[in-house]
Amino acid sequence: MDRLLRESGVAFEKVNYYTAPLSRKKLAELIRKMKIKPRDLLRTSEPVYRELGLSKAELSDDEIITLMIKHPDLIQRPIVERGDRAVLGRPTENVKALL
Protein backbone atom coordinates (compact mmCIF):
# COMPACT_ATOMS: atom_id res chain seq x y z
CA MET A 1 0.00 0.00 0.00
CA ASP A 2 2.79 2.41 0.92
CA ARG A 3 4.47 1.78 -2.41
CA LEU A 4 1.26 2.36 -4.38
CA LEU A 5 0.70 5.69 -2.66
CA ARG A 6 4.31 6.82 -3.09
CA GLU A 7 4.35 5.83 -6.77
CA SER A 8 1.10 7.75 -7.24
CA GLY A 9 2.76 10.84 -5.80
CA VAL A 10 0.29 11.02 -2.93
CA ALA A 11 1.52 12.36 0.38
CA PHE A 12 0.20 10.21 3.19
CA GLU A 13 0.38 9.64 6.90
CA LYS A 14 0.45 6.06 8.12
CA VAL A 15 -1.44 5.47 11.38
CA ASN A 16 -1.02 2.30 13.41
CA TYR A 17 -4.19 2.19 15.46
CA TYR A 18 -2.63 -0.24 17.92
CA THR A 19 -0.10 2.39 19.01
CA ALA A 20 -2.33 5.40 18.25
CA PRO A 21 -5.89 4.12 18.88
CA LEU A 22 -8.73 5.59 16.85
CA SER A 23 -11.17 7.70 18.74
CA ARG A 24 -14.83 6.80 18.60
CA LYS A 25 -15.45 9.99 16.63
CA LYS A 26 -12.70 9.21 14.07
CA LEU A 27 -13.84 5.62 13.55
CA ALA A 28 -17.44 6.74 13.05
CA GLU A 29 -16.21 9.39 10.58
CA LEU A 30 -14.22 6.81 8.58
CA ILE A 31 -17.23 4.49 8.44
CA ARG A 32 -19.40 7.37 7.23
CA LYS A 33 -16.83 8.31 4.58
CA MET A 34 -16.67 4.69 3.43
CA LYS A 35 -20.48 4.65 3.13
CA ILE A 36 -20.75 1.31 4.90
CA LYS A 37 -22.30 -0.04 8.07
CA PRO A 38 -19.99 -0.66 11.05
CA ARG A 39 -20.66 -4.42 10.77
CA ASP A 40 -19.16 -4.31 7.24
CA LEU A 41 -15.83 -3.24 8.73
CA LEU A 42 -15.56 -6.18 11.13
CA ARG A 43 -12.81 -8.75 10.61
CA THR A 44 -14.80 -11.94 10.92
CA SER A 45 -11.71 -14.18 10.89
CA GLU A 46 -10.34 -12.82 14.15
CA PRO A 47 -10.53 -15.02 17.27
CA VAL A 48 -12.07 -12.15 19.25
CA TYR A 49 -14.94 -12.03 16.72
CA ARG A 50 -15.76 -15.65 17.53
CA GLU A 51 -15.11 -15.23 21.28
CA LEU A 52 -17.61 -12.38 21.43
CA GLY A 53 -20.16 -14.31 19.36
CA LEU A 54 -20.52 -11.42 16.93
CA SER A 55 -21.86 -13.51 14.06
CA LYS A 56 -25.04 -14.17 16.04
CA ALA A 57 -25.21 -11.00 18.13
CA GLU A 58 -27.89 -8.44 17.41
CA LEU A 59 -25.93 -5.26 18.04
CA SER A 60 -26.58 -1.64 17.15
CA ASP A 61 -24.10 0.27 15.00
CA ASP A 62 -23.04 2.16 18.12
CA GLU A 63 -22.37 -1.08 20.01
CA ILE A 64 -20.28 -2.42 17.14
CA ILE A 65 -18.19 0.76 17.05
CA THR A 66 -17.66 0.46 20.81
CA LEU A 67 -16.40 -3.10 20.37
CA MET A 68 -14.05 -2.07 17.54
CA ILE A 69 -12.56 0.67 19.73
CA LYS A 70 -12.10 -1.80 22.58
CA HIS A 71 -10.77 -4.57 20.31
CA PRO A 72 -8.87 -3.03 17.34
CA ASP A 73 -8.26 -6.52 15.91
CA LEU A 74 -11.89 -6.36 14.80
CA ILE A 75 -11.23 -3.51 12.36
CA GLN A 76 -10.41 -4.43 8.77
CA ARG A 77 -7.36 -2.68 7.42
CA PRO A 78 -5.82 -0.79 5.86
CA ILE A 79 -8.25 2.07 5.61
CA VAL A 80 -7.21 4.83 3.22
CA GLU A 81 -8.77 8.25 3.68
CA ARG A 82 -8.58 11.11 1.24
CA GLY A 83 -10.63 14.23 1.78
CA ASP A 84 -14.28 13.36 2.22
CA ARG A 85 -13.86 9.75 1.08
CA ALA A 86 -12.32 6.62 2.54
CA VAL A 87 -11.95 3.03 1.33
CA LEU A 88 -10.75 -0.30 2.59
CA GLY A 89 -7.31 -0.80 1.06
CA ARG A 90 -7.99 -4.36 -0.06
CA PRO A 91 -8.21 -4.96 -2.88
CA THR A 92 -5.81 -2.25 -4.06
CA GLU A 93 -8.25 -1.31 -6.83
CA ASN A 94 -10.29 0.41 -4.09
CA VAL A 95 -7.36 2.72 -3.38
CA LYS A 96 -6.66 3.34 -7.05
CA ALA A 97 -10.28 4.48 -7.48
CA LEU A 98 -9.82 6.87 -4.53
CA LEU A 99 -6.70 8.48 -6.06
Stockholm file with secondary structure:
# STOCKHOLM 1.0

chainA/1-99         MDRLLRESGVAFEKVNYYTAPLSRKKLAELIRKMKIKPRDLLRTSEPVYRELGLSKAELSDDEIITLMIKHPDLIQRPIVERGDRAVLGRPTENVKALL
#=GR chainA/1-99 SS CHHHHHHTTCCCCCCCTTTSCCCHHHHHHHHHHHTCCGGGGBCTTSHHHHHTTTTTCCCCHHHHHHHHHHCGGGBCSCEEEETTEEEECSSHHHHHHHC
#=GC SS_cons        CHHHHHHTTCCCCCCCTTTSCCCHHHHHHHHHHHTCCGGGGBCTTSHHHHHTTTTTCCCCHHHHHHHHHHCGGGBCSCEEEETTEEEECSSHHHHHHHC
//
